[in-house]
Amino acid sequence: MRTFVAYLLFLLCASCGSDSLEVNRPADKDWNNNASLKNKLMRMAQYETAADNIVDGTSGFAILCPYAVVANDQWVQVDDPSAYSQIRAIFAASANNTDIVEIQFPVTVVFPDYSQQAVSSQTQFDAVKALAHPSVELSCLAFAYPLQIKTYDTVSQTAQTVTLASKPALYQFVKTQRTTVLVAPNYPVTVFDPNGQPIQVTNTAGLEALIDDFTVDCLNAVHQNPSTFEEILTQGTWFVSYFFREADLTADYAGYDFAFQTNGNATAISASANVNGNWVSYDDEGVRKVQFTFSGSALDELDESWTVTAFDPNQIEMVYESGGSGTRYFTLTRN
């Protein structure tokens, strides 16, 4: 055991005294006390909730296959994710600007943490959706399993090796570790890139850099979107199809159409007046964000830096974590 602990502490760049054990937590080694990396690992390992956004309109959960929908009056049996391409094709073939998808209940929804809930009606579905927390998955990156993890508990001074066989196991492991536990994989590890090519990673700093390098590719891949977020936002006009802050406030924005120019200007157009503003999109540690700023007070609830949780050519879903008034949800839909 002494030999194993010594090897683990060497792996984590910890230091040992002769009479007592003192453990350091360098960010480039320890997974568990690197909050940014933990978040990225959980996004890699979470249940994939974005692939069916064309049906459920949220990245807060996915609908468990098999189930059925009616898309623009056509019945579609969704036995696996390949059916979403069929739904897109139905929408693309329609001259109607308002595409309609009707879920055939009952269904089961699966949340990012792999928990499930049965849903028996559209009313119940809408209620669950309003409370679901959108996720920003990184499902186009994957570890080669099994994955061996070494841990060291700084309180009990015990070490062990844990073998994780799947994404759900990795998600639960990362989520539940106490802060007193040091965690690192048995390097080297293999990560598959968005094209399925294996990449060998030899240290934690390299792992985080790899995730950051492919984040934009992942976001485009899960939304099956060849265009960038900026290209989509600046095409056509949009309306607020959902706004939630402690209650559903969507009606407050009825009558506004929003246009976003490539130079960063924005205009909210209504029958009574136009409101000018600005927008900027940026990457924040691998998360797509967009900042809106409008003049006057009519749209001041929109003046935040929003996390983009899902987007496609017809809809942009955003969330803002407010310290004072809880989580806000904001969805733009193309006219």
Residue pairs with C-beta under 8 A, 6 or more apart in sequence:
1 159
4 159
5 152
5 157
5 159
6 16
8 150
8 152
8 159
8 182
8 184
9 15
9 16
9 23
9 152
11 29
11 150
11 184
11 187
12 23
12 24
12 25
12 26
12 29
12 30
12 152
12 182
12 184
13 24
13 26
13 28
13 29
14 22
14 23
14 24
14 152
14 182
15 22
15 23
15 24
16 22
21 154
21 157
23 152
23 154
23 182
25 33
25 182
27 33
27 34
28 203
28 204
28 205
29 184
29 203
29 204
30 182
30 183
30 184
30 204
31 37
31 38
31 41
31 174
31 183
31 184
31 185
31 204
32 38
32 174
32 177
32 179
32 181
32 182
32 183
33 179
33 182
34 204
34 208
36 208
36 285
37 204
37 207
37 208
38 174
40 138
40 208
40 211
40 212
40 286
41 170
41 174
42 171
42 174
42 175
43 135
43 136
43 137
43 138
44 137
44 138
44 139
44 141
44 142
44 143
44 167
44 170
44 211
45 167
45 168
45 170
45 171
45 174
46 112
46 113
46 114
46 135
46 137
46 139
46 167
46 171
47 62
47 110
47 111
47 112
47 113
47 114
47 168
47 171
48 62
48 137
48 139
48 222
49 58
49 59
49 60
49 61
49 62
49 110
49 111
49 112
49 135
49 137
50 59
50 62
50 135
50 137
50 139
50 222
50 223
50 310
51 62
51 81
51 84
51 222
51 224
52 62
52 63
52 78
52 81
52 84
53 59
53 223
53 310
53 312
53 315
53 317
54 84
54 87
54 88
54 91
54 101
54 312
55 63
55 69
55 78
55 84
55 87
55 101
55 103
56 62
56 63
56 103
56 109
56 125
56 129
57 129
57 315
57 317
57 331
58 129
58 132
58 134
58 310
58 317
59 134
59 135
59 136
59 137
59 309
59 310
59 317
60 111
60 112
60 129
60 132
60 133
60 134
60 135
60 309
61 109
61 110
61 111
61 112
61 117
61 128
61 129
61 132
62 109
62 110
63 78
63 103
63 107
63 108
63 109
63 110
64 107
64 108
64 109
64 110
64 116
65 78
65 79
65 80
65 81
66 77
66 78
66 79
66 80
67 78
67 103
67 104
67 107
68 75
68 76
68 77
68 78
68 104
69 75
69 76
69 78
69 87
69 101
69 102
69 103
69 104
70 76
70 101
70 102
70 104
71 87
71 90
71 91
71 99
71 100
71 101
71 102
72 90
72 91
72 94
72 96
72 99
72 100
72 101
74 90
76 83
76 86
76 87
76 90
77 83
78 84
84 224
85 224
87 101
88 224
90 99
91 99
97 335
99 314
103 122
103 125
105 119
105 120
105 121
105 122
105 125
106 118
106 119
106 120
106 121
107 118
107 119
107 125
108 116
108 117
108 118
108 119
109 116
109 117
109 119
109 125
109 128
110 116
111 117
111 132
112 133
112 135
112 137
113 171
113 172
113 175
114 168
114 171
114 172
117 128
119 125
119 128
130 244
130 248
130 329
133 319
133 327
134 307
134 309
134 310
134 317
134 319
134 329
135 309
136 219
136 287
136 288
136 307
136 308
136 309
137 218
137 222
138 211
138 214
138 215
138 218
138 286
139 218
139 221
139 222
140 193
140 194
140 214
140 217
140 218
140 221
140 222
141 191
141 192
141 193
141 194
141 210
141 211
141 214
141 218
142 167
142 191
142 192
143 170
143 189
143 190
143 191
143 192
144 189
144 190
144 191
144 192
144 198
145 164
145 165
145 166
145 167
146 163
146 164
146 165
147 163
147 164
147 170
147 185
147 189
148 161
148 162
148 163
148 164
148 185
148 186
149 161
149 162
149 163
149 164
149 173
149 183
149 184
149 185
149 186
150 159
150 160
150 161
150 162
150 183
150 184
150 185
150 186
151 159
151 160
151 161
151 162
151 177
151 181
151 182
151 183
152 158
152 159
152 181
152 182
153 159
153 178
153 180
153 181
154 180
154 181
154 182
155 180
161 186
162 173
164 170
164 173
177 183
184 204
187 201
187 202
187 203
188 200
188 201
188 202
189 200
189 201
189 207
190 198
190 199
190 200
190 201
191 198
191 199
191 201
191 207
191 210
192 198
192 199
193 199
193 214
194 214
194 217
194 218
194 221
199 210
201 207
201 210
211 286
212 285
212 286
215 283
215 286
215 287
216 283
216 288
219 229
219 288
220 226
220 228
223 310
223 311
223 312
224 312
225 232
225 311
225 312
225 313
227 313
229 281
229 288
229 290
229 308
229 311
229 316
230 262
230 281
232 311
232 312
232 313
232 316
233 260
233 279
233 281
233 290
233 316
234 260
234 261
234 262
235 313
235 334
236 259
236 334
236 335
237 257
237 258
237 259
237 269
237 334
237 335
238 257
238 258
238 259
238 260
238 316
238 332
238 333
238 334
238 335
239 253
239 256
239 257
239 258
239 332
239 333
239 335
240 250
240 253
240 254
240 256
240 258
240 330
240 331
240 332
240 333
241 250
241 315
241 331
241 332
241 333
242 248
242 250
242 329
242 330
242 331
243 249
243 250
243 252
243 253
243 301
243 328
243 329
243 330
243 331
244 250
244 328
244 329
244 330
245 301
245 322
245 325
245 326
245 328
246 325
246 326
249 301
252 301
253 299
255 270
255 271
256 268
256 269
256 270
256 275
256 299
257 268
257 269
257 270
257 335
258 266
258 267
258 268
258 269
258 332
259 266
259 267
259 269
260 266
260 279
261 267
264 278
264 279
264 280
265 276
265 277
265 278
265 279
266 276
266 277
266 278
266 279
266 292
266 294
267 274
267 275
267 276
267 277
268 274
268 275
268 277
268 294
268 299
275 294
275 295
275 296
275 298
275 299
276 294
276 295
277 292
277 293
277 294
277 295
277 299
278 292
278 293
279 290
279 291
279 292
279 293
280 290
280 291
281 288
281 289
281 290
281 291
282 289
282 290
282 291
283 289
287 307
287 308
288 307
288 308
289 305
289 306
289 307
289 308
290 305
290 306
290 308
290 318
291 304
291 305
291 306
292 302
292 303
292 304
292 306
293 303
294 300
294 302
294 303
301 328
302 330
304 320
304 322
304 328
305 320
306 318
306 319
306 320
306 330
307 318
307 319
307 320
307 321
308 316
308 317
308 318
309 317
309 318
309 319
310 316
310 317
311 317
313 334
314 333
314 334
315 331
315 332
315 333
315 334
316 331
316 332
317 329
317 330
317 331
318 329
318 330
318 331
318 332
319 327
319 328
319 329
319 330
320 327
320 328
320 330
321 327
322 328
